[in-house]
Amino acid sequence: MNSKDRLLASSLVFAPLIYLLADCLYAARGWADPTAGVIQVLGSVAYQFVILWVVGRVDGIVATTLLVVGALGVAGNVAYGFDTIHVSLGDTALVDAPGAANLIKPLGLCFPLALLMCAVALRRLAPLWTTAAIAVAALVFPVAHIADIKWLAVLDNVVLVAGFVAVAMLKTLTPAPRVSHPAPEAAS
């Protein structure tokens, strides 16, 4: 396995762990904690490597869509991390600001959608319980964060750690053959 493959494979472990740390800090210190914001930015960027690892194992429309949605979601999640940093400095939260600041909302929602798409893409490569755990965590993610349920956000990230670390522990670390997801047939 070359260094690129090792980096992408190890992201299955370090990305969810970094993000778990961010949500633990948010739970302990509040949603305006600048350190949590910094850790969230780093965890969000790390998740881009997870997305690239998954994209490297599937083909077709699933891979293409995940690549696009994943990049948008990571951008949104990074923006939320920087928003936390701005709020900690006394600035207005982007989610409360009008106009162009509204861009953060749809981009932010692309992040849990990308996690859900990872679960869908991995369904033929990993045991059902791992993909189900990632899928459930993806669905719970916006509920926990939008509704400001700190304990649920932490628990959600524990589930993501369990799901992605389990995938990493499987024999999926070596470059695997790509799984082709055929395009939907056109209506006649």
C-alpha positions in Angstrom: 0.0 0.0 0.0 1.5 3.4 -1.0 1.5 6.5 1.2 -1.6 7.9 -0.5 -3.6 4.8 0.2 -2.3 4.7 3.8 -3.4 8.3 4.4 -6.8 7.8 2.9 -7.3 4.5 4.8 -6.2 6.0 8.1 -8.6 8.9 7.7 -11.4 6.3 8.4 -10.0 6.4 12.0 -8.7 9.9 12.5 -11.5 11.9 10.9 -14.3 10.7 13.1 -12.1 10.8 16.2 -11.2 14.4 15.5 -14.8 15.3 15.0 -15.8 13.5 18.1 -13.3 15.6 20.0 -14.9 18.8 18.5 -18.4 17.7 19.6 -17.1 16.8 23.1 -15.6 20.3 23.4 -18.9 21.8 22.2 -20.8 19.7 24.7 -18.5 20.8 27.6 -17.9 24.4 26.7 -20.9 25.5 24.4 -21.4 26.0 20.7 -19.4 29.2 20.7 -16.1 27.6 21.9 -13.3 28.7 19.6 -11.1 25.6 20.3 -14.1 23.4 19.3 -14.4 25.5 16.1 -10.8 24.9 15.2 -11.1 21.2 15.9 -14.3 21.1 13.8 -12.5 22.7 10.9 -9.7 20.1 11.1 -12.2 17.2 11.5 -14.2 18.5 8.5 -11.2 18.6 6.3 -10.2 15.1 7.5 -13.6 13.8 6.4 -12.8 14.9 2.9 -10.1 12.1 2.9 -12.8 9.6 4.1 -15.0 10.7 1.2 -12.0 10.2 -1.2 -11.4 6.8 0.2 -15.0 5.7 -0.3 -15.1 7.3 -3.8 -12.0 5.3 -4.7 -13.9 2.1 -4.1 -17.0 2.7 -6.2 -17.8 3.8 -9.7 -20.5 5.4 -11.6 -23.1 7.9 -10.5 -22.6 7.1 -6.8 -18.9 8.0 -6.9 -19.5 11.1 -8.9 -22.4 12.3 -6.8 -20.5 11.6 -3.5 -17.5 13.5 -4.8 -19.6 16.6 -5.5 -21.9 16.4 -2.4 -18.9 15.5 -0.2 -16.9 18.6 -1.3 -19.9 20.8 -0.8 -20.6 19.3 2.6 -17.0 19.6 3.8 -17.0 23.3 2.7 -20.2 23.8 4.7 -19.0 22.1 7.7 -15.7 24.0 7.6 -17.8 27.2 7.3 -19.7 26.3 10.5 -16.4 25.8 12.3 -15.2 29.2 11.2 -18.6 30.6 12.2 -18.0 29.3 15.7 -14.6 31.0 15.8 -16.2 34.3 14.6 -19.0 34.1 17.2 -16.4 33.5 19.9 -14.9 36.8 18.9 -18.2 38.6 19.2 -19.3 38.5 15.6 -22.8 37.7 14.4 -23.5 34.0 13.6 -23.9 33.4 9.9 -27.0 31.3 10.5 -28.6 34.4 12.0 -27.4 36.8 9.2 -29.4 37.5 6.0 -28.5 37.4 2.4 -25.3 35.7 1.3 -24.7 34.3 4.7 -27.5 31.9 4.1 -25.2 29.8 1.9 -23.8 28.2 5.0 -27.1 26.4 5.6 -27.5 24.2 2.5 -23.8 23.6 2.3 -23.8 22.5 6.0 -26.7 20.0 5.2 -24.6 18.5 2.5 -22.2 17.1 5.1 -24.6 14.6 6.7 -25.9 13.8 3.2 -22.3 12.9 2.2 -22.1 10.7 5.3 -25.3 9.0 4.2 -24.0 8.6 0.7 -20.8 7.0 2.2 -23.0 4.4 3.9 -24.9 3.7 0.6 -21.6 3.4 -1.3 -20.1 1.0 1.3 -23.2 -1.3 1.4 -21.6 -3.9 -0.9 -18.1 -3.6 0.7 -18.8 -3.7 4.4 -21.0 -5.6 6.9 -24.6 -4.3 7.2 -24.1 -3.2 10.8 -21.3 -0.8 9.8 -23.2 0.8 7.0 -26.4 1.0 9.0 -24.5 2.7 11.9 -23.0 5.3 9.5 -26.4 5.8 7.9 -28.3 6.3 11.2 -25.5 8.6 12.4 -25.8 10.6 9.2 -29.6 11.0 9.8 -29.1 12.0 13.4 -26.3 14.5 12.7 -28.5 17.4 11.6 -31.0 16.7 14.4 -28.4 16.8 17.1 -26.6 19.9 15.7 -29.5 22.0 14.6 -31.6 21.3 17.7 -28.5 21.9 19.9 -28.7 18.5 21.7 -25.1 18.2 22.8 -25.3 14.7 24.3 -26.9 13.4 21.1 -24.2 15.1 19.0 -21.5 13.3 21.1 -23.3 9.9 20.9 -23.8 10.4 17.1 -20.1 10.9 16.7 -19.3 7.8 18.8 -21.5 5.8 16.4 -19.6 7.4 13.4 -16.3 6.4 15.0 -17.5 2.8 15.5 -18.8 2.5 12.0 -15.8 4.0 10.2 -13.2 2.4 12.4 -14.9 -1.0 11.9 -14.7 -0.4 8.1 -11.0 0.4 8.5 -10.4 -2.7 10.6 -11.9 -4.9 7.9 -9.8 -6.1 5.0 -10.9 -3.0 3.1 -7.7 -1.1 3.8 -6.0 -2.6 0.8 -7.0 -1.1 -2.6 -10.2 -2.9 -3.3 -11.8 -3.6 -6.7 -14.2 -0.9 -7.5 -17.9 -1.6 -7.1 -19.9 -0.4 -10.1 -23.2 1.2 -9.4 -25.0 1.2 -12.8 -26.8 4.3 -13.8 -30.6 4.2 -13.6 -32.3 3.1 -16.8 -33.9 5.8 -18.8 -37.7 5.7 -19.0 -38.9 4.5 -22.4 
